């Protein structure tokens, strides 16, 4: 018994560290994609490069692993038989929008402001999707805790709108929120697709195929209008966004069954917010962040997420 208890503690510690790593990788991906977009002066081309590299990795894995091949065959068969709705294959559109927004905005507003806006959108979008029953888990009630948590996260965005954020265009501040809403929809859609495919790898590959296709078209239009970039970055690290995206998707899939959604969500939010501050210090954005305002918005966002997803411990009636 003692050994099993120790094993559970070790598993929990590993899960928490992994969850924080997921958040840190998410923030790092945003910063690298933002840097690539800034150097290329074309966020759409940067997003296509990032998403395309992730797709290449997933294609190799999907073809090499039996579970991936079986899942892809099942998706194709279900679609041919008319048992799979076409919109379940469109989750990649939200991922494409997220990566494109990173390339368009992060270089100017920084990772911290992008992360808070994204978390706010995820919280609000999650409330709506849970209430309407779109989530694979079914209908979830809108509890007072969730409402208070959403309000705190939105308050963090309001705090972020002052200071240095006032020096950047309003659309750069609105897009991260919309990204969060899209990511919440993508998560629910991917969950439904995973249920039908029986393979997280196959569902993720389908998302990357759709997202890459959209971004290649958008990049082609952008290059046709703006012309080819004058220069490409020489540092290999800025091209690692796709690798990071695939990595944190698989870490999440592997650890969530062990840690639960609560620990994974809180850990990833902590990792995203803490590392975003570090990245903004190492790679300062064009809008120089106010440390006091930045600390306030991060604390509000973290508190909001904690309140929104904390388990209810309300009074129960006794029978």
C-alpha positions as CSV (number, residue, x, y, z in Angstrom):
1,X,0.0,0.0,0.0
2,X,2.8,2.3,0.9
3,X,4.5,1.7,-2.4
4,X,1.4,2.3,-4.4
5,X,0.8,5.5,-2.5
6,X,4.4,6.6,-3.4
7,X,3.8,5.6,-7.0
8,X,0.7,7.8,-7.1
9,X,2.6,10.8,-5.7
10,X,5.4,10.3,-8.3
11,X,2.8,10.0,-11.1
12,X,1.1,13.2,-9.9
13,X,4.4,15.1,-9.7
14,X,5.3,13.9,-13.2
15,X,1.9,14.9,-14.4
16,X,2.1,18.4,-12.9
17,X,5.6,19.0,-14.4
18,X,4.3,17.7,-17.8
19,X,1.2,20.0,-17.6
20,X,3.4,23.1,-16.9
21,X,5.7,22.0,-19.8
22,X,2.6,21.9,-22.1
23,X,1.8,25.5,-21.2
24,X,5.5,26.6,-21.6
25,X,5.7,24.9,-25.0
26,X,2.4,26.6,-26.1
27,X,3.9,30.0,-25.1
28,X,7.2,29.2,-26.8
29,X,5.4,28.2,-30.0
30,X,3.5,31.5,-30.0
31,X,6.8,33.4,-29.6
32,X,8.7,31.6,-32.3
33,X,5.8,31.9,-34.7
34,X,5.6,35.6,-33.9
35,X,9.3,36.0,-34.5
36,X,9.1,34.1,-37.8
37,X,6.2,36.3,-38.9
38,X,8.0,39.5,-37.9
39,X,11.1,38.6,-39.9
40,X,9.2,37.5,-42.9
41,X,6.8,40.4,-42.6
42,X,4.1,37.9,-43.5
43,X,2.2,36.2,-40.7
44,X,0.3,33.9,-43.1
45,X,3.5,32.5,-44.7
46,X,5.0,32.0,-41.3
47,X,1.9,30.1,-40.2
48,X,1.9,27.9,-43.3
49,X,5.6,27.0,-42.6
50,X,4.9,26.2,-39.0
51,X,1.7,24.2,-39.6
52,X,3.2,22.4,-42.6
53,X,6.2,21.2,-40.6
54,X,3.8,19.8,-38.0
55,X,1.8,18.1,-40.7
56,X,4.9,16.4,-42.1
57,X,5.7,14.9,-38.7
58,X,2.1,13.7,-38.2
59,X,2.0,12.1,-41.7
60,X,5.2,10.1,-40.9
61,X,3.8,9.0,-37.5
62,X,0.3,8.3,-38.9
63,X,1.7,6.0,-41.5
64,X,4.3,4.4,-39.3
65,X,2.0,3.6,-36.3
66,X,-0.8,0.9,-36.7
67,X,-3.2,3.0,-34.5
68,X,-2.7,6.0,-36.8
69,X,-3.3,4.0,-40.0
70,X,-6.4,2.3,-38.5
71,X,-7.8,5.6,-37.3
72,X,-7.4,7.3,-40.7
73,X,-9.0,4.3,-42.5
74,X,-12.0,4.5,-40.0
75,X,-12.4,8.2,-40.6
76,X,-12.4,7.7,-44.4
77,X,-14.9,4.8,-44.2
78,X,-17.2,6.7,-41.8
79,X,-17.2,9.7,-44.1
80,X,-17.9,7.6,-47.3
81,X,-20.8,6.0,-45.5
82,X,-22.3,9.3,-44.6
83,X,-22.0,8.6,-40.8
84,X,-19.4,11.4,-40.2
85,X,-20.5,15.0,-40.4
86,X,-18.2,17.1,-42.6
87,X,-17.8,19.8,-39.9
88,X,-16.1,17.3,-37.6
89,X,-13.2,17.5,-40.1
90,X,-12.9,21.3,-39.9
91,X,-11.2,21.6,-36.5
92,X,-8.0,22.5,-38.3
93,X,-9.5,25.8,-39.4
94,X,-9.3,27.0,-35.7
95,X,-5.8,25.8,-35.4
96,X,-4.8,27.6,-38.6
97,X,-6.4,30.7,-37.3
98,X,-4.5,30.4,-34.0
99,X,-1.1,29.9,-35.7
100,X,-1.7,32.7,-38.2
101,X,-2.7,35.1,-35.4
102,X,0.5,34.2,-33.5
103,X,2.5,35.3,-36.6
104,X,0.5,38.5,-37.0
105,X,0.4,39.7,-33.5
106,X,2.9,38.2,-31.0
107,X,5.8,40.2,-32.4
108,X,4.0,43.4,-31.5
109,X,2.0,42.7,-28.4
110,X,4.1,40.0,-26.7
111,X,3.4,36.5,-25.5
112,X,1.8,37.5,-22.2
113,X,-0.9,39.7,-23.7
114,X,-1.6,37.1,-26.3
115,X,-1.8,34.3,-23.7
116,X,-4.2,36.2,-21.5
117,X,-6.5,37.1,-24.4
118,X,-6.5,33.5,-25.6
119,X,-7.3,32.1,-22.1
120,X,-10.2,34.6,-21.8
121,X,-11.6,33.4,-25.1
122,X,-11.2,29.8,-24.1
123,X,-13.0,30.4,-20.8
124,X,-15.9,32.2,-22.4
125,X,-16.1,29.8,-25.3
126,X,-16.0,26.8,-23.0
127,X,-18.9,28.1,-21.0
128,X,-21.1,28.4,-24.1
129,X,-20.0,25.1,-25.6
130,X,-20.5,23.2,-22.3
131,X,-24.0,24.8,-21.8
132,X,-25.1,23.9,-25.3
133,X,-23.9,20.4,-25.1
134,X,-21.5,20.6,-28.0
135,X,-18.7,19.1,-25.8
136,X,-18.3,15.3,-26.1
137,X,-18.9,15.2,-22.4
138,X,-22.5,16.5,-22.9
139,X,-24.3,19.4,-21.3
140,X,-22.5,21.0,-18.3
141,X,-24.4,23.6,-16.2
142,X,-23.2,27.2,-16.0
143,X,-22.3,27.3,-12.3
144,X,-21.7,30.5,-10.3
145,X,-18.0,29.4,-10.0
146,X,-17.7,29.2,-13.8
147,X,-19.4,32.6,-14.2
148,X,-17.1,34.2,-11.6
149,X,-14.0,32.6,-13.2
150,X,-15.0,33.8,-16.6
151,X,-15.5,37.3,-15.2
152,X,-12.1,37.3,-13.7
153,X,-10.4,36.2,-16.9
154,X,-12.3,38.9,-18.9
155,X,-11.2,41.4,-16.2
156,X,-7.6,40.4,-16.9
157,X,-8.1,41.3,-20.6
158,X,-9.6,44.7,-19.6
159,X,-6.5,45.4,-17.4
160,X,-4.3,44.5,-20.3
161,X,-6.0,47.0,-22.6
162,X,-4.3,49.9,-20.9
163,X,-0.6,50.9,-20.8
164,X,1.6,49.8,-23.6
165,X,-1.3,47.9,-25.2
166,X,-2.8,51.2,-26.2
167,X,0.0,51.7,-28.7
168,X,-1.0,48.8,-30.9
169,X,-4.0,48.4,-33.2
170,X,-7.2,47.3,-31.6
171,X,-7.5,44.2,-33.9
172,X,-4.3,42.8,-32.4
173,X,-5.9,42.8,-29.0
174,X,-9.2,41.3,-30.2
175,X,-7.7,38.4,-32.3
176,X,-6.2,36.5,-29.3
177,X,-9.6,36.4,-27.7
178,X,-11.2,35.1,-30.9
179,X,-8.3,32.5,-31.0
180,X,-9.3,31.3,-27.6
181,X,-13.0,31.0,-28.6
182,X,-11.8,29.0,-31.7
183,X,-9.5,26.8,-29.7
184,X,-12.4,25.9,-27.3
185,X,-14.5,24.9,-30.3
186,X,-11.6,23.0,-31.8
187,X,-11.0,21.0,-28.6
188,X,-14.7,19.9,-28.5
189,X,-14.7,19.1,-32.2
190,X,-11.4,17.1,-31.9
191,X,-12.9,15.2,-29.0
192,X,-15.9,14.2,-31.1
193,X,-13.6,13.2,-34.0
194,X,-11.4,11.2,-31.6
195,X,-14.4,9.3,-30.4
196,X,-15.3,8.3,-34.0
197,X,-11.8,7.6,-35.1
198,X,-10.6,5.7,-32.0
199,X,-7.2,7.4,-32.5
200,X,-6.0,10.8,-31.2
201,X,-3.2,10.6,-33.7
202,X,-5.5,10.2,-36.7
203,X,-7.8,13.0,-35.5
204,X,-4.9,15.3,-35.0
205,X,-3.5,14.5,-38.5
206,X,-6.9,15.3,-40.0
207,X,-6.8,18.7,-38.3
208,X,-3.3,19.5,-39.5
209,X,-4.3,18.5,-43.1
210,X,-7.2,21.0,-43.1
211,X,-5.3,23.7,-41.4
212,X,-2.3,23.4,-43.6
213,X,-4.4,23.6,-46.7
214,X,-6.1,26.8,-45.6
215,X,-2.8,28.4,-44.6
216,X,-1.1,27.5,-47.9
217,X,-3.9,29.2,-49.8
218,X,-3.8,32.2,-47.5
219,X,0.0,32.4,-47.8
220,X,-0.2,32.1,-51.6
221,X,-2.6,35.1,-51.7
222,X,-0.4,37.1,-49.3
223,X,2.8,36.4,-51.3
224,X,0.9,37.3,-54.5
225,X,-0.2,40.7,-53.0
226,X,2.9,41.6,-51.0
227,X,5.6,39.8,-52.9
228,X,8.2,37.2,-51.6
229,X,9.9,38.1,-48.3
230,X,13.2,39.9,-48.6
231,X,14.8,37.5,-46.2
232,X,14.3,34.3,-44.3
233,X,15.5,33.8,-40.7
234,X,18.8,31.9,-40.5
235,X,18.2,30.7,-36.9
236,X,16.8,27.1,-37.1
237,X,14.8,27.6,-33.8
238,X,12.2,29.9,-35.3
239,X,11.1,27.1,-37.6
240,X,10.3,24.8,-34.7
241,X,6.7,25.9,-34.1
242,X,5.2,22.8,-35.8
243,X,7.4,20.4,-33.8
244,X,6.4,22.2,-30.6
245,X,2.7,22.0,-31.5
246,X,2.8,18.2,-32.2
247,X,4.8,17.7,-29.0
248,X,2.4,19.4,-26.6
249,X,-0.6,17.7,-28.2
250,X,0.9,14.3,-27.5
251,X,2.1,15.2,-24.0
252,X,-1.4,16.3,-23.1
253,X,-2.9,13.2,-24.6
254,X,-0.5,11.0,-22.6
255,X,-0.8,12.7,-19.3
256,X,-4.4,13.8,-19.0
257,X,-5.7,10.3,-18.2
258,X,-3.2,10.2,-15.3
259,X,-3.7,13.7,-14.0
260,X,-7.2,14.5,-14.8
261,X,-8.5,17.6,-16.7
262,X,-8.2,19.9,-13.6
263,X,-4.5,19.4,-13.0
264,X,-3.7,19.5,-16.7
265,X,-5.6,22.7,-17.2
266,X,-4.2,24.5,-14.2
267,X,-0.7,23.3,-14.8
268,X,-0.7,24.3,-18.5
269,X,-2.1,27.8,-17.7
270,X,0.6,28.3,-15.0
271,X,3.2,27.2,-17.5
272,X,1.9,29.4,-20.3
273,X,1.5,32.6,-18.2
274,X,4.8,32.2,-16.3
275,X,6.9,31.4,-19.4
276,X,5.2,34.1,-21.4
277,X,6.5,36.7,-19.0
278,X,10.0,35.3,-19.3
279,X,9.8,35.2,-23.1
280,X,8.7,38.9,-23.2
281,X,11.7,39.8,-21.1
282,X,14.1,37.8,-23.3
283,X,12.4,38.9,-26.6
284,X,10.8,42.2,-25.8
285,X,7.8,42.9,-28.0
286,X,7.3,46.2,-29.9
287,X,4.8,47.3,-27.2
288,X,7.1,47.5,-24.1
289,X,5.1,45.7,-21.3
290,X,4.3,47.4,-18.0
291,X,5.5,44.9,-15.3
292,X,2.9,45.9,-12.8
293,X,0.0,45.7,-15.2
294,X,1.4,42.4,-16.6
295,X,1.6,40.9,-13.2
296,X,-2.0,42.0,-12.4
297,X,-3.5,40.6,-15.6
298,X,-1.6,37.2,-15.1
299,X,-2.8,36.9,-11.5
300,X,-6.4,37.7,-12.5
301,X,-6.3,35.2,-15.4
302,X,-4.8,32.4,-13.3
303,X,-7.4,33.0,-10.5
304,X,-10.2,33.1,-13.0
305,X,-9.2,29.7,-14.5
306,X,-8.8,28.2,-11.1
307,X,-12.2,29.3,-10.0
308,X,-13.9,28.3,-13.3
309,X,-12.7,24.7,-13.3
310,X,-12.4,24.0,-9.5
311,X,-14.7,21.2,-8.5
312,X,-17.9,22.3,-6.7
313,X,-18.1,21.6,-3.0
314,X,-21.5,23.0,-2.4
315,X,-24.0,21.8,0.1
316,X,-25.9,18.6,-0.7
317,X,-29.3,17.8,0.5
318,X,-29.6,14.7,2.6
319,X,-32.2,12.1,1.7
